[in-house]
Amino acid sequence: MPLVTSFPALAAANALFGLFVSANYALTTVILIELVGFDRLTNAVGIVSFAQGIANLVGPPLAGNAPISHLLPPPPKVMGRHQTSSVIWPQGT
């Protein structure tokens, strides 16, 4: 996460991500029952699971190849070299 520069901010971002993802999975069944009815729930859950699987297979390679280098600040230089790791960990660890 290039915009997060401290450990508390990273923890807060991960907590929000977990909250949103858990709401997605908790509400999927309720929303599907309202959309297709209880009789066709198993078919709807199968289709949604298939779509999520395809998104999980295709999404990471697309996100990894996205040209976002113009959005990121340059890494800090330490001892004349770029430091790219342990920027977000608290001091003393």
The 8 nearest C-alpha neighbors of each residue, nearest first, counted from 0:
[[1, 2, 3, 9, 4, 12, 87, 71],
 [0, 2, 3, 71, 4, 72, 70, 87],
 [3, 1, 0, 4, 71, 72, 9, 8],
 [4, 2, 1, 0, 9, 5, 8, 87],
 [3, 5, 87, 2, 86, 6, 8, 1],
 [6, 4, 87, 8, 7, 3, 9, 88],
 [5, 7, 9, 8, 87, 88, 89, 10],
 [8, 6, 10, 9, 5, 11, 12, 89],
 [7, 9, 11, 10, 6, 5, 3, 12],
 [8, 10, 6, 12, 7, 11, 3, 13],
 [9, 11, 7, 13, 8, 12, 14, 6],
 [12, 10, 14, 8, 13, 9, 7, 15],
 [13, 11, 9, 15, 14, 10, 8, 16],
 [12, 14, 16, 10, 15, 11, 17, 9],
 [15, 13, 11, 17, 16, 12, 10, 18],
 [16, 14, 18, 12, 17, 13, 19, 11],
 [15, 17, 13, 19, 14, 18, 20, 12],
 [18, 16, 14, 20, 15, 19, 21, 13],
 [17, 19, 15, 21, 16, 20, 14, 22],
 [18, 20, 22, 16, 21, 17, 15, 23],
 [19, 21, 23, 17, 22, 18, 16, 24],
 [20, 22, 24, 18, 23, 19, 17, 25],
 [23, 21, 25, 19, 20, 24, 26, 18],
 [24, 22, 20, 21, 26, 25, 27, 19],
 [23, 25, 21, 27, 22, 26, 20, 28],
 [24, 26, 22, 23, 27, 21, 28, 29],
 [25, 27, 29, 23, 24, 28, 22, 30],
 [28, 26, 30, 24, 29, 25, 31, 23],
 [29, 27, 31, 30, 26, 32, 25, 44],
 [30, 28, 26, 32, 31, 27, 33, 25],
 [29, 31, 33, 27, 32, 28, 26, 34],
 [30, 32, 34, 28, 33, 29, 35, 27],
 [33, 31, 36, 29, 37, 30, 34, 35],
 [34, 32, 30, 31, 36, 35, 29, 37],
 [33, 35, 31, 32, 36, 30, 29, 37],
 [36, 34, 32, 31, 33, 39, 40, 37],
 [37, 35, 32, 38, 33, 39, 34, 40],
 [36, 38, 40, 32, 39, 35, 33, 31],
 [39, 37, 36, 40, 41, 35, 32, 42],
 [40, 38, 42, 37, 41, 36, 35, 43],
 [39, 41, 43, 37, 42, 38, 44, 32],
 [42, 40, 44, 43, 39, 45, 38, 37],
 [43, 41, 45, 40, 44, 39, 46, 47],
 [42, 44, 40, 46, 45, 41, 47, 39],
 [45, 43, 47, 41, 46, 42, 48, 40],
 [46, 44, 48, 42, 43, 47, 49, 41],
 [45, 47, 49, 43, 48, 44, 50, 42],
 [46, 48, 50, 44, 49, 45, 43, 51],
 [49, 47, 51, 45, 50, 46, 44, 52],
 [48, 50, 46, 52, 47, 51, 45, 53],
 [51, 49, 47, 53, 52, 48, 54, 46],
 [52, 50, 54, 48, 49, 53, 55, 47],
 [51, 53, 55, 49, 54, 50, 48, 56],
 [52, 54, 56, 50, 55, 51, 57, 49],
 [55, 53, 51, 57, 52, 58, 56, 50],
 [56, 54, 52, 53, 58, 57, 51, 59],
 [57, 55, 53, 54, 58, 52, 59, 60],
 [56, 58, 54, 55, 59, 60, 53, 61],
 [57, 59, 61, 54, 55, 60, 56, 62],
 [60, 58, 62, 61, 63, 57, 56, 55],
 [61, 59, 63, 62, 58, 57, 64, 56],
 [60, 62, 58, 64, 59, 63, 65, 57],
 [63, 61, 59, 65, 64, 60, 58, 66],
 [64, 62, 60, 61, 65, 59, 66, 58],
 [63, 65, 61, 62, 60, 66, 59, 67],
 [64, 66, 62, 63, 67, 61, 60, 68],
 [65, 67, 68, 64, 69, 63, 62, 70],
 [68, 66, 70, 69, 65, 71, 64, 63],
 [67, 69, 70, 71, 66, 72, 65, 73],
 [68, 70, 67, 71, 66, 72, 73, 65],
 [71, 69, 67, 68, 72, 66, 1, 73],
 [72, 70, 68, 69, 73, 1, 67, 2],
 [71, 73, 74, 70, 69, 1, 68, 75],
 [72, 74, 71, 75, 81, 76, 68, 69],
 [73, 75, 81, 83, 82, 72, 76, 71],
 [76, 74, 81, 82, 77, 73, 83, 80],
 [77, 75, 81, 80, 79, 82, 78, 74],
 [76, 78, 79, 80, 82, 81, 75, 74],
 [77, 79, 80, 76, 81, 82, 75, 74],
 [78, 80, 77, 76, 81, 82, 75, 74],
 [81, 79, 76, 77, 78, 82, 75, 74],
 [80, 82, 76, 75, 74, 77, 83, 79],
 [81, 83, 75, 76, 84, 77, 74, 80],
 [84, 82, 74, 81, 86, 85, 75, 76],
 [83, 85, 86, 82, 87, 88, 81, 74],
 [86, 84, 88, 87, 83, 82, 89, 92],
 [85, 87, 84, 88, 4, 83, 5, 82],
 [86, 88, 5, 4, 6, 85, 89, 3],
 [89, 87, 6, 85, 86, 90, 5, 92],
 [90, 88, 6, 91, 92, 87, 5, 86],
 [89, 91, 92, 88, 87, 6, 86, 85],
 [90, 92, 89, 88, 85, 87, 6, 86],
 [91, 90, 89, 88, 85, 87, 6, 86]]
